[in-house]
Amino acid sequence: MVDRLLDLTRQAEANHFWYHGFRSYLLPVFADALAGRTHARILDVGCGTGYNLGLLARHGASFGLDLNERGLSLAREIGRPLVRADTALLPFADGTFDLVTSFDMMQCIPTDREAVREMARVLKPGGVAVISMAALEILHGDHSEVWQEYRRYDRATARAPAEQAGLRPERVTFMFAVLFPLLLVSRSLQRLTRRFRDVRDDTDITIPPAAVNGLLAALLAAEAALRRRGGMPVGSSLLVVARRRT
């Protein structure tokens, strides 16, 4: 199942509106996190297909880590160094990286607190962790079922693993507020009808018609620009930016 989902993800990443929105949000965050740092070392924990390693490589030497062999086989096409390892036991020395990232992995692992503790350990003093995760149990739907999510987060539960790992959260904010009303309706219906359906694929990563895809990508880009002036009150994802104390 996961291998198929990773293949579908690879097909969607370049053009799907959600991924365009994700990049609109995250690219400025990377730049801010590494401001003033030269020759940065960056680790993406749970790198999946490796697509984000290319984005991170704009800011320094990026490394990918994942446990899934299919994901790593896709990630090898990006041409960045990779390692197969458990997120709860990172095979790197203390204080190795300037930036550690993890995107939409936390909800899919049982050991989220241990994973964040390891991310904090391998950060240099003053280094930054950038972590995105699925938000709000009310948005549990088919997507959550096929990816076998353990949990979804609110602001408090998103902040807690970073604080417990000794990191200082600088930002805990919702993303994808534009999508919230649509997802609230569609996923509520999915929960109500699940017993009558066989849920096997993640239809959320099916690319919609070009006009719809373009409109949603533009709306998310506008939301990301607006968010830089203030946080979103709600959304389908949460972003945590936390710094290791010096």
N, C-alpha and C positions, 0 to 999 in steps of 0.2 A: 504493500500500500504506500509506504513512505517513498519508495523509489519512484513510483508512478507520480506521486505528488511533486517530487523534485523535478521530474521531467516536465510536468505541466508548468511549474514555476519558471524553469529556464525559458520556456516558450513565451511566457508572459512578461518577463522582467523588463525587456527593452521598451515595450510599447503600452502596457496596461496603465490606465490612469492612476491606479493606486500607487504603483511604483514611481510614476512621475511625481505624484504628490509626496511620497516618501523622500525622494531626493530633494525636492524643493524645501522640505523641512530640515533635512539632515546636513546637506552640504554646508550651509552657513555655520552649523553647530561644529562641524569638524574644523573649519577655519578658525573659529573662536577658540576652540579647545587647544589648538596648537599654535596660537599666535605667539610669535617671538621664539619658537623652537625650530631649530634647524636640524636636518638629518634625523627627523623623528622616526621612532620605531613604533609600529602600530600592530595590534593583534585583534583579529575578528574572531570571537569565540562563537562557535556554532555557525560557521561561514556558509553552510548549505551549498548552493551552486557556485559560490565564489564571486558572484557578480559584483558585490560591494568591495571586493579587494581592489578592483580596478579604480573605483572612486577614491578609496583610501590611499592608493599609491600616488595620487596627486600631491599628497602631503608628506610623504616619506616612504620608508620601507615597510610594506604591509605583509603580514603573515596571517594565514588562515588555519583554523583548527576546527575539526568536526569528528564525530564518531561514526557517521554514516558513510560507508564506502562508496555508494552511488553518488552522494553529494560531492565527495572528494574527487571522484573520477570526472565529474562535470567541472569542478573548480580547477582542475589541472589545466584546462583550456585557457584560463586567465593568465597562467605563467607566473604565479606568485608562489613563494614557499608555503608548503602545507604540512600539517602533522595530524595524524589520527590519534585522538586521545579523549578521555572523559573530561567533561567540563568541571567536575569536582576535584580533579587532580591534574592541574596544568603542568606540563613538563618543561617549565621554565624557571630560572632562578628569580629570587626576590628582586624587585626593582628593575625589571628588564625593559618595560615599555613606557612610552610617553602617553599613549592613548590605547585604551582597551574598549572594544565595542562588542555589543551583542544585540542582534535584531530579531525580535519576535521568536526567541527561543525559550524565554523564562517560563512561559505557560506550558511548555511541552516537556519539561523535565521535572522529576520529583524533587530534585536537590537544588532548588533555586538559591537558597541562602548559602549553601556550600559553594555554588558556582560564583556568586558575587564575592564571597570571601577570597576565593582564589584569584579573581580578577583584581581585587584590591592588593593582594600580595604581590602580584607581578608588575604592578604599576610603580613607576618611579615616584619619589616624593614630589608632590605638586602635579603629578600626572592625573589624567581625567578618564573616567569611565562614562561611556554613552550607551545607554541601554533602552531599547524600546520593548514594549510588551502589550499583550491584548488587554483591553480595558472592559470592566463592568460585566458582571455575571448576567445581567439582563440582556446582553448581546450574545449569549451562548446560542449557537445555531449549528447548522450543518458543517460549517467551517471548523467549529470546535470539535465536532465529533470525528471528522475524518483525520484531523491532525492530532487527535487524542490529547486534548488539552487537560491539564490537571487543575487549572484555576484561571480566572481572569482577575485583574487587579483594579483597585481604586487608588486614590492618591496615597492613602496611609499605607496600604500593603505594598505599593510600589516603592515608597521611600524606605520602608523598614529594612529590607536586606542590605541596602547601601549603608545605612546608619550602623547596623549591627556589624558590618564588615570594617567599620572605622573610617568610612568615607564621609565627606561633607557634601550633602546634596545642595547643588546650586540652582537646580531647576527640576521641578516635577510638574509636568504639564500635559494636558490632553492634546491629541492630534486627531485630525479627520472629523472635525465637528460637522462639516458639510454633509458627511455621509451618515451621521448619527440617526436622523429621522427615518431615512430609508432602511437602514439596517435594523433599527428597532422594530419596524413593522415586519420586514421580511423574515427576520430571525424568530420573532414571536410566532409567526405562522408556521415556520419550520418546526418549532418545538411542538406545536399543536398537532401537526400532521405527521410527525416522524414515525409513529407506530404503523402508519399505512404505506410507508415508502422504504425503499432500500437505498440508504445513503452510502455512496461509494466514492464520489468525486467531489472536489471542492469547486463548485460553480462560481465562487467569488473571484477566481482568477481566470475566468473566461473573458476574453477581451470583447467588449460590446461593440456595436456598430461605430464606425469612425467618428460620426458627428457627436454621438453621446460620449464616446471615449475622450474626444478632444475637449468637449465642454466640461466634463468632470475634472480633467487634468488642469484646465484653466482655473476652475473654481478652487481646486486644492492649492494651486500655486498662489492664488490671491489670499487664501486662508493662511498659508505659511508666511507670506509677507506681513499680513495683519498680525499674526501671532508674535512677531518680533516687537510689536508695540505693547503686547499684553497677552496673557494666557487665555486659552479657550476654556469655557465653563464645563464642557463635556466633549466626548469624542469616542472613537472606537479603539484608539491606542493611547498608551501613555509613554512619555519620554522622560527618562531620568538622566540628568547630567550631574555627576558627583566627582569630587576631587579628593585625591589622597592628601592628607595633611602632611605638611613639610616637617 
